[in-house]
Amino acid sequence: MDIKSKIQNLKKEYGDLQNELLLPETVSNLKRLKEIGLRLKQLEPVVDLCDKFSAAEKDFAEAESILASNPDKNLERLAKDQLAASKEKIEQLTEQLKIELLPKDINDEKNCIVELRAGVGGEEAALFASDLGRMYMKWAENHNWKIEILNKSDAEAGGVKELIFKISGEGVYGKMKYESGVHRVQRIPITEAQGRIHTSTATVAVLPEIEEFDFKIEEKDLRIDVYRSSGAGGQSVNTADSAVRITHIPTGIVVT
């Protein structure tokens, strides 16, 4: 599909969503209302580029038409200037649109969970993990994102063995997801008395926040087994059916 066809499809989608936003059944459906609002927000900058692209093409066509009509020298000069400027603008907008029209990750607009863990390097690795955590939190604050610490395990020297926190805001996961992986630092630790350089690592996992949803487990999908407990216990522990195992047949998940 060429770029002009994609522009037409995007404009149609944008217009259809705006019309759907006015429907009474949409106004009463908060979930759908949120989905449309989010999609419109994603499309707005792209549609703006599309409008500029169409305007530049129109200017280019007008300049070509003027030059084809054998104008006087002054008008010819103006038309040539407009033709050159429009051509340059079309080329610039085409490159921008190629980037904007690339398929987007459906999770990019979601909040994210960041998991930091100290790796190789002992106490220095824990200090490095702590530094990374402060860096991410400061960066999030600069973007006016909300931070919520979910779990923290401190190390003896002041760093962290593990730090898990949630970042909430617009397009958080799309901006943070590339931080996942093993991070390495080479420096003289504050715990090093002889001034030697140490290499330490920390692992970073960035996960999109999963939306809550309701689901129903059918009774026919469950297998319930009742059996006798084993091991030490009170009276009748090995003589009565006192243990239950439930298996969800489609997934194989077992709960005892």
C-alpha positions in Angstrom: 0.0 0.0 0.0 1.4 3.4 -1.0 1.7 6.4 1.3 -1.3 8.2 -0.2 -3.6 5.2 0.3 -2.4 5.0 4.0 -3.2 8.7 4.4 -6.7 8.2 3.1 -7.3 5.2 5.4 -6.0 7.2 8.4 -8.2 10.2 7.7 -11.2 7.9 7.2 -10.5 6.2 10.5 -10.1 9.5 12.2 -13.4 10.8 10.8 -15.3 7.6 11.7 -14.0 7.7 15.3 -15.1 11.4 15.7 -18.6 10.5 14.4 -18.7 7.5 16.7 -17.8 9.7 19.6 -21.1 11.6 19.2 -23.3 8.5 19.3 -25.5 8.1 22.5 -24.4 4.4 22.9 -20.8 5.5 22.8 -21.3 8.2 25.4 -22.8 5.7 27.8 -20.0 3.2 27.3 -17.1 4.4 29.3 -14.7 1.7 28.2 -15.4 2.4 24.5 -15.2 6.1 25.1 -11.7 5.7 26.6 -10.6 3.6 23.7 -11.8 6.1 21.1 -10.2 9.0 23.0 -6.9 7.2 23.2 -6.9 6.3 19.5 -7.8 9.8 18.5 -4.9 11.2 20.5 -2.6 8.8 18.7 -4.0 9.8 15.3 -4.0 13.6 15.8 -0.3 14.2 15.1 -0.3 11.8 12.1 -3.5 13.4 10.6 -1.8 16.8 11.1 1.2 15.6 9.0 -1.2 14.2 6.4 -3.0 17.6 6.1 0.4 19.3 5.6 1.4 16.7 3.0 -1.9 17.3 1.1 -1.4 21.1 1.2 2.2 20.8 -0.1 1.0 18.6 -2.9 -1.7 21.1 -3.8 0.9 24.0 -3.8 3.1 21.9 -6.1 0.3 21.2 -8.5 -0.7 24.9 -8.6 2.9 25.9 -9.4 3.2 23.3 -12.2 -0.1 24.6 -13.6 1.1 28.2 -13.6 4.4 27.3 -15.3 2.5 25.3 -18.0 0.4 28.4 -18.9 3.4 30.4 -20.2 3.2 33.2 -17.5 5.2 36.4 -17.5 8.7 36.5 -16.0 7.7 37.7 -12.5 4.9 35.1 -12.2 7.2 32.4 -13.6 9.9 33.2 -11.0 7.3 33.0 -8.2 5.9 29.7 -9.5 9.4 28.2 -9.7 10.1 29.3 -6.1 6.8 27.7 -5.0 7.6 24.6 -7.0 11.0 24.1 -5.3 9.7 24.9 -1.8 6.7 22.5 -2.2 8.9 19.7 -3.5 11.3 20.1 -0.6 8.4 20.1 1.9 6.8 17.0 0.3 10.1 15.1 0.6 10.5 16.1 4.3 6.9 15.2 5.1 7.2 11.9 3.2 10.1 10.8 5.4 8.2 11.9 8.6 5.1 10.0 7.5 7.1 6.9 6.7 8.1 6.8 10.4 4.7 7.7 11.8 3.0 5.1 9.7 5.1 2.2 10.9 3.1 -0.4 12.9 2.9 0.6 16.5 3.2 -1.8 19.5 -0.3 -2.1 21.0 1.3 -1.9 24.5 3.1 1.4 23.9 0.4 3.5 25.5 0.2 1.4 28.6 1.7 2.0 32.1 4.7 -0.2 32.9 6.2 -2.2 35.7 10.0 -1.8 36.1 11.9 -4.5 37.9 15.5 -3.8 38.9 17.8 -6.4 40.4 21.5 -6.3 41.4 23.6 -8.6 39.3 27.3 -9.4 39.4 29.4 -7.3 41.7 28.2 -7.7 45.3 27.4 -4.5 47.2 28.6 -2.4 44.3 26.0 -4.0 42.0 23.4 -3.2 44.6 24.5 0.4 44.6 24.4 0.5 40.8 20.9 -0.9 40.8 19.9 1.8 43.3 21.5 4.5 41.0 19.5 3.1 38.0 16.3 3.2 40.1 16.8 6.8 41.1 17.7 7.8 37.5 14.5 6.2 36.1 12.3 7.8 38.8 13.8 11.2 38.2 13.3 10.9 34.4 9.7 9.8 35.1 9.2 12.9 37.4 10.5 15.1 34.6 7.8 13.7 32.3 5.1 14.3 35.0 4.5 10.6 35.3 3.3 8.9 38.5 5.6 6.5 40.4 4.5 3.8 42.8 7.0 1.6 44.6 5.6 -2.0 44.7 8.5 -3.8 46.4 12.0 -2.9 47.7 14.7 -5.1 49.2 17.6 -3.0 50.6 21.3 -4.1 50.7 23.6 -3.6 53.6 25.8 -1.0 52.0 22.9 1.3 51.1 22.0 -0.1 47.6 19.1 -2.3 46.7 19.0 -6.0 46.0 15.6 -5.6 44.3 13.4 -2.7 43.4 10.0 -3.0 41.6 8.0 0.1 40.8 5.1 1.1 38.6 5.2 4.2 36.3 1.9 5.6 35.1 1.4 8.2 32.4 1.0 8.8 28.7 3.0 6.4 26.4 5.1 5.2 29.3 5.8 1.6 28.1 6.7 2.8 24.6 9.4 5.0 26.0 10.7 2.7 28.7 10.6 -0.8 27.0 14.1 -0.3 25.4 15.7 -0.2 28.9 15.1 -3.9 29.4 18.3 -6.0 29.6 21.6 -6.2 31.5 23.2 -2.9 32.4 26.9 -2.7 33.2 29.1 -0.1 34.9 32.8 0.2 35.4 33.9 2.5 38.2 35.7 2.7 41.5 33.1 1.8 44.1 32.8 3.7 47.4 33.4 0.3 49.1 36.8 0.0 47.4 39.7 1.1 49.6 42.5 0.6 47.1 41.1 2.6 44.2 40.6 -0.4 41.9 38.0 -0.3 39.1 35.2 -2.8 39.4 32.7 -4.0 36.9 29.2 -4.5 38.2 25.9 -5.3 36.5 22.2 -4.9 37.2 19.2 -6.4 35.3 16.2 -4.3 34.2 12.9 -5.8 33.2 10.2 -3.4 31.8 6.7 -5.0 31.5 3.5 -3.4 30.2 0.8 -3.2 32.9 -1.9 -5.8 32.3 -5.5 -4.5 32.4 -7.8 -6.2 34.8 -10.6 -8.2 33.3 -13.3 -10.6 34.4 -13.3 -14.2 33.3 -15.5 -17.2 33.9 -14.3 -20.7 34.7 -16.7 -23.4 33.5 -17.3 -26.2 35.9 -16.9 -28.7 33.1 -13.3 -27.5 32.7 -12.4 -28.5 36.2 -11.3 -31.9 37.5 -11.5 -32.2 41.3 -9.6 -35.0 43.0 -10.1 -35.8 46.7 -7.4 -37.9 48.4 -5.7 -38.6 51.7 -2.9 -36.3 53.0 0.6 -37.7 53.5 3.2 -37.0 56.1 3.1 -36.1 59.8 -0.1 -34.6 61.0 -3.0 -34.8 63.5 -5.5 -37.6 64.0 -6.9 -39.2 60.9 -4.5 -37.3 58.6 -3.7 -40.5 56.6 -7.1 -42.3 57.1 -9.6 -39.7 55.8 -9.9 -37.9 52.5 -8.6 -34.5 53.7 -6.8 -33.1 50.7 -8.2 -31.6 47.5 -6.6 -31.1 44.1 -8.3 -29.0 41.4 -7.0 -29.1 37.8 -8.1 -26.6 35.1 -8.2 -29.0 32.2 -7.7 -26.5 29.3 -4.5 -25.0 30.8 -3.3 -27.7 33.0 -3.0 -25.4 36.0 -3.2 -27.3 39.3 -4.2 -26.0 42.7 -4.0 -28.1 45.9 
